[in-house]
Amino acid sequence: MAVIYTRKATIDDLNKIMSIVEDARELFKNDKIPQWQGSYPDEKRFKEDINNEEAYVLIVDDEVAGIGVLTTERQENYDAIEEGSWKRDDDYAAIHRAAISSKFRGMHLSNYLFSGLITIGVQKGYKDFRIDTHPGNERMKGLSEKFGFEKRGIIYVDEKIEPIRYAYELNL
């Protein structure tokens, strides 16, 4: 049985994190999803996430297998939601930049990553969570819904190619 847990990312994890991001870019490209096909997310973004203590890694038998960011900062992109509305307007934690290494793909480890991030958010006192994804990202849409997130509408991100994102919310 593998030992699986989530911990805060450190700067020493950065190379592995960027390798996971490249794996995700390739997966999206093969799926014809324009998400992450530019420079975002880049090393500078993950350094900020690590320095802000918002980046977490999923560990499987002492190896970094996944990355996820849990931020409690207000997300300006979430202020204007179309074709719906947020259920609650309370403080929330947002999950961003989540990915699993291609080496570990197919092992359903994203379940552990999401569970870990939500648990960390609850421990920090949050009961509301938000996430967004490209409309074509069936994996993230399915995972979000599996964890009880409800599609609440559409938001827009700062990307030149297809900036539309489906917005999801989980209220505990």
N, C-alpha and C positions, 0 to 999 in steps of 0.2 A: 504494500500500500504506500502510495506516495505521500510525502509530507507537503501540504499545500497551505499557504497562508499569505496574507497581504501585509505589507509594511511600507513605511514612508520610503520614497526613493531618495537616494543620495547622489551626489555628483559622480561618484564612482560607477553608478548605473547608467550614466548617460550614453556611452557607446552602445550598450545593449538596447537601450530605449530607442535609439535612432535606427538600429538594425530592425527592431520590431516595426517601427514606422515605415521603413522601406518595404518590409514584407506586406504591410497593409496597403501601401500605395500600389504594389504589384497586384494584389488581390483585387483592389478596386478597378485598376486598369483592365484586368482580365474580365471583370464583371461589367465593364463599360460604364462605370460610375465615376463622374468627374471629381468626386470628393478626394481631397488630399493630393491632387495631381499637380499642384503648383509647389511653391516653397513652404506652404503651411501644412502641418506644423513643423517648425524648424528647431534646430538645436538651441537657439536663443530663447524660444518660447518655453522649451522644457527646462532650461536653466532657471528661468523665472519661476516656473511651477515648482521646481525643487527648492529654490531659495525661499519661496512663499509657503513652503511646507504643505503644498497641495497635490503633489505628484506621489502616486503610490505604485508599487510594483507587486505583481503576483509572483510568488516564489513557489516553484515546484522542485522538491529535492535539491535545495540550495542553488537553483538556477532561475534567473529572471525569465519568466514565461509570458508576462503581460504587463501592460501599463494602463493606468487610468488616472484621471485628474478629478479631484473633488474640491470644488471651490465654493466658498460661502459668500463671495463677493457678488453684489448685484450685477446681472448680465444685461447690459444696455440693449443688446439685440432682442431680449425677451420683453422689453417694454411695449413694443408695437407688435401685437399678435393679430393676425387676420384669420377670417373664416372660423372664428371661435374665440374663446377667452380662457384665462386661467381660472381654475376652480377656486383657489384661495390666493390672496395677495399677501400672505404672511412671508416672513423670511424663509428662504429656501437654500438648499445646497444644489449645485448643478454638477452633473457628471459630464466630462469632456475628454476628448483625446484617448479613448479606450481602444485597445488593440491587443491581440494575442500573437505571439511568435508563430511563424509558419511551422516551426519544429514541433509545436504543441497543438496545432490546429486539428480539429476533429475530436478533441478529448473533452469538449464541453466545459472548458476551463473558464469561459466568460461567465458562467454561472457563479463560480467562486469569486471572480473579480467583482461582479456586481454586488453579490452578497457582502463581500468585504467592504466595498465603498459605502453601501447603504448602512451597514453596521457602524462604520466610523462616523458617518453623518448623524446617526441617531445618538451615538455616544457624545457628540458635540452639541446635542440638544435640538437637532432639526427633525421635523416631521414631514416636511414638504421637500420634494426633490424634482428637479427638472432635467430634461435631456433633449437634444435635438439631433436630427440626422437627415441626410439626403433622402429624398423620396424613393430613390432606387436601392437604398441600402437595406435589403430585406433582412439581413442578419441582425442588424441593430434594431430595426423595427420589431422583429419577432422577439428578440431578447427583452426589449423594453416592455412589450406587452406581457411576456411571460412573467415578468417581475411586478406586474400590476400597474405599470404606467399606462395612462390613458392619453390618446391623441387629443390635443386641445386646440390645435390650429396650425397656422403657418407663420414662421418668422423668417427673417433674412439675415444672412451673415456677410461679412466683408470678403467675399470671394468674387473674382471676375467671372468665372465660369459657373453658371447655375447656382446663384446664391440662395435659392429657396431651400428651406429646411422644414420638416415636420417637427412640431414641438409637442413634447410629452410631459406629463406631470404625474407624480405619485404622491398621494396624501395618506399618511399613516394615522 
